[in-house]
Amino acid sequence: MKTAKQKSARMQDMTVGDPLKLLIAFAMPMLIGNLFQQVYTMIDTMEMGYFVGDNAISAVGAVSALYNLLMSLVISMNNGFAIPVTQAFGSHNEKRLRRSIAGMLILNGALVVIATTLSVVFLTPMLHFMNIPAGIFEQSFAYMLILSLGLFTTVSYNMFSSILRAVGNSRTPLYVLVVSSLVNIALDLFFIIVLGLGVVGTALGTVLAQALSAVLCGGTLLRKYQAILPERGDWGASQKLWPELLSSGFAMALMLCVVNVGTLIFQRANNALGETLIAAYAAARKIIEAFMTPSGTLAAAASTFVSQNWGARRYDRIRQGLRIALVLEVVWGLIACALGFAVGEFMVRLITGTQSTGIIEGGTLAIHFSLPFFAVLGVLLCLRTAMQSMGYKAAPVISSCVELAMKFLAASFLIPVWGYIGTCATEPVTWVLMTAYLGGAYFIRRKKMYPEEDELTEPGVINETAQLEKTAATTESQA
């Protein structure tokens, strides 16, 4: 893959150059996109509230956990599939890169068929299992049915955007996300206000916007990345890579699905505390998740950096880049803590628009419990994605099982005994335990993770890549 091609197609080789600059440059477009996505979500909720009514919000909110579980499966599988793709790009192995992408396309086709079939067939029993109230059951069913039938658009978008990010292009997914979000808002307004379709209009707007995202990202790959697209012989040859792709995809999916199951159990216990504290914690979660966005984005950028350098066997750069990412995570954690204590109560008031003392105090309390542990959370996210990117899948999955166990214990004992204090304390304690486990696992295995140069089966790879880095640095200084 030549430098000229990389420039024209906006591919970013992270095996050369300053790790700090690379991480920040790659993370910033993703951060902007993620923040924009959160703003869109809030506007989407406001549209339903203002133009349809409280029942519409309830109908969508009642199935949000089910929808999030479905989305986490799609997104995590593609994030996992992208790890071998990223490693192949980092090792400059064009044949393996094309075949990894071919395998990713085939496996996503199977994912669409299986996930769509299961979600449609089991939709009604799942809604009954979730105790959806009769007054909103039909709306919830219609909303989820449309999203399930349109799942292929979501899978396509996440697949194409994952491939783009795997080769270092985080800008195109950002631009596509901004455009599709604006289109989604406009479609929602048209379907809801002009056509009066209610939650059906919201679901249609989401599916059509996702379809646009898939077309734009897929079109970019076809126009600018033909050099990495599969050739005729790559489709059959990709079967040899299916086990690696599936192993990476299932490990990532299992990790996030376990987390989502724990969240469902935890939320069910918190719902027993009454409407005031439910609203308080819901408001706090929106604010906490906003503060989480930089931490998660930096961890995703570190994952791409680690994957590429793992493929290139640049273990020295992995150690260096991971140290930088961990320092940035801690710095952001301290900043988030200071901001949270300064503006936490104001943000609760702003989001809820309430005068209820219980909601304001409860929401602020949850924020004050969580934010002091954000530095720990950042380290957790960074270590988890880095270890996944290096092929160490067991430890991240076990850490997710720790989270599931903690939330089950909280739902069974902490919340019934301590009430809302138990709710607020559960996640910070969970973060500490998960980070302690992952940090210990990383420390114990670090020598096995980073073989010495003379132990490599292809010792020339490191020296060759180091020479490329030296040449790139010389060229940059001369420019």
WOCORLIN-V142153 format. One record per helix or strand. SS is the DSSP state (a for helix, b for strand). FROM is the first residue (numbers start at 1). TO is the last residue. Records with the same first field share a line. If there is no record, write none. Layout:
BEGIN
SS = FROM-TO, FROM-TO
END
This chain:
BEGIN
a = 3-9, 19-51, 54-62, 64-90, 94-121, 123-129, 134-149, 151-166, 171-194, 199-224, 226-228, 232-237, 239-271, 275-311, 315-352, 357-371, 374-389, 393-418, 420-449, 453-455, 460-478
END
